[in-house]
Amino acid sequence: MNTQQIEIRNEVIDTIIKQLGGNKFFVMTGSKPHYKDIETENPFVSIKLIRNKSGANYLIVQYIRSTDLYKVEFIKLNTKERKVISNYENIYSDQLTEIFESETGLRTSLF
């Protein structure tokens, strides 16, 4: 992977976080960025969640380059297993916060 590809994939990760609400998202939800993967064709970001109504402790948002849409997973991860709580595919960027709020019961903004 060359430098230009790395920069583009980092921009994709930054864009995902901005579409969720950027720093306001992290402040409002108590979530923390956990991991990002720019090595794959479809980069993703993993976010550690606080306790919420879904029971998920991680949110994974993956950009699907071929469709220009997102895949969103809420998972419960512990030392023994990885359980998918819910999975959404073919999501537009303007649906990200709506899905997050509906799934977790956490607000991403004051409005």
C-alpha positions as CSV (number, residue, x, y, z in Angstrom):
1,M,0.0,0.0,0.0
2,N,1.4,3.3,-1.0
3,T,1.4,6.6,0.9
4,Q,-1.5,8.0,-1.1
5,Q,-3.7,5.0,-0.4
6,I,-3.0,5.3,3.3
7,E,-3.9,9.0,3.3
8,I,-7.2,8.2,1.4
9,R,-8.1,5.5,3.9
10,N,-7.3,7.7,6.9
11,E,-9.6,10.3,5.4
12,V,-12.3,7.7,5.1
13,I,-12.0,6.9,8.8
14,D,-12.0,10.6,9.7
15,T,-15.1,11.1,7.5
16,I,-16.9,8.3,9.3
17,I,-16.2,9.9,12.7
18,K,-17.3,13.3,11.4
19,Q,-20.5,11.8,10.1
20,L,-21.3,10.4,13.5
21,G,-20.7,13.8,15.0
22,G,-17.0,14.1,15.6
23,N,-15.8,15.0,19.1
24,K,-19.4,15.9,20.1
25,F,-20.4,12.3,19.4
26,F,-17.7,11.1,21.8
27,V,-18.6,13.6,24.5
28,M,-22.3,13.1,24.3
29,T,-22.2,9.3,24.2
30,G,-19.2,8.6,26.5
31,S,-17.8,6.4,23.7
32,K,-14.1,6.1,22.8
33,P,-12.4,5.4,19.5
34,H,-10.9,1.9,19.9
35,Y,-9.4,0.7,16.6
36,K,-9.2,1.6,13.0
37,D,-8.2,-0.6,10.1
38,I,-6.9,1.1,6.9
39,E,-5.2,-2.0,5.6
40,T,-8.3,-3.6,4.1
41,E,-10.1,-2.6,0.9
42,N,-13.0,-1.5,3.1
43,P,-11.6,0.5,6.0
44,F,-13.5,0.5,9.3
45,V,-13.5,2.1,12.7
46,S,-14.3,0.3,16.0
47,I,-15.7,2.4,18.8
48,K,-16.0,1.2,22.5
49,L,-19.4,2.0,23.8
50,I,-20.6,2.6,27.4
51,R,-23.4,0.6,28.8
52,N,-26.6,1.0,26.7
53,K,-30.0,-0.5,26.0
54,S,-28.7,-2.8,23.2
55,G,-26.1,-4.5,25.4
56,A,-23.4,-4.0,22.7
57,N,-20.1,-2.8,23.9
58,Y,-18.6,-2.0,20.5
59,L,-19.8,-0.2,17.3
60,I,-18.1,-1.1,14.0
61,V,-18.7,1.2,11.0
62,Q,-17.2,0.0,7.8
63,Y,-17.1,1.9,4.5
64,I,-17.9,-0.3,1.5
65,R,-16.0,1.2,-1.3
66,S,-17.9,-0.6,-4.1
67,T,-21.3,0.8,-3.1
68,D,-20.2,4.0,-1.4
69,L,-22.3,3.0,1.6
70,Y,-21.7,1.7,5.1
71,K,-22.0,-1.5,7.1
72,V,-22.8,-1.0,10.8
73,E,-22.5,-3.6,13.5
74,F,-23.2,-3.5,17.2
75,I,-21.4,-6.3,18.9
76,K,-20.9,-7.7,22.4
77,L,-17.3,-8.7,22.8
78,N,-15.7,-10.4,25.7
79,T,-12.8,-12.8,26.2
80,K,-14.8,-15.8,25.2
81,E,-16.9,-14.8,22.3
82,R,-18.0,-12.1,19.8
83,K,-21.7,-11.8,19.5
84,V,-23.4,-9.6,16.9
85,I,-26.3,-7.8,18.5
86,S,-27.4,-6.1,15.3
87,N,-26.2,-5.6,11.8
88,Y,-27.1,-3.0,9.2
89,E,-26.0,-3.0,5.6
90,N,-26.2,-0.5,2.7
91,I,-26.5,2.5,5.1
92,Y,-26.2,6.1,3.9
93,S,-24.1,8.5,5.9
94,D,-27.1,10.5,7.1
95,Q,-28.6,7.4,8.7
96,L,-25.6,6.7,11.0
97,T,-26.6,8.8,14.0
98,E,-30.3,7.7,13.7
99,I,-29.3,4.0,13.8
100,F,-26.9,4.6,16.6
101,E,-29.5,6.5,18.8
102,S,-32.2,4.0,18.0
103,E,-30.0,1.0,18.8
104,T,-28.3,2.3,22.0
105,G,-30.7,4.8,23.4
106,L,-27.8,7.3,23.7
107,R,-28.2,10.8,22.2
108,T,-25.5,12.1,19.9
109,S,-26.5,15.8,20.2
110,L,-28.5,18.1,22.4
111,F,-31.0,18.8,19.6
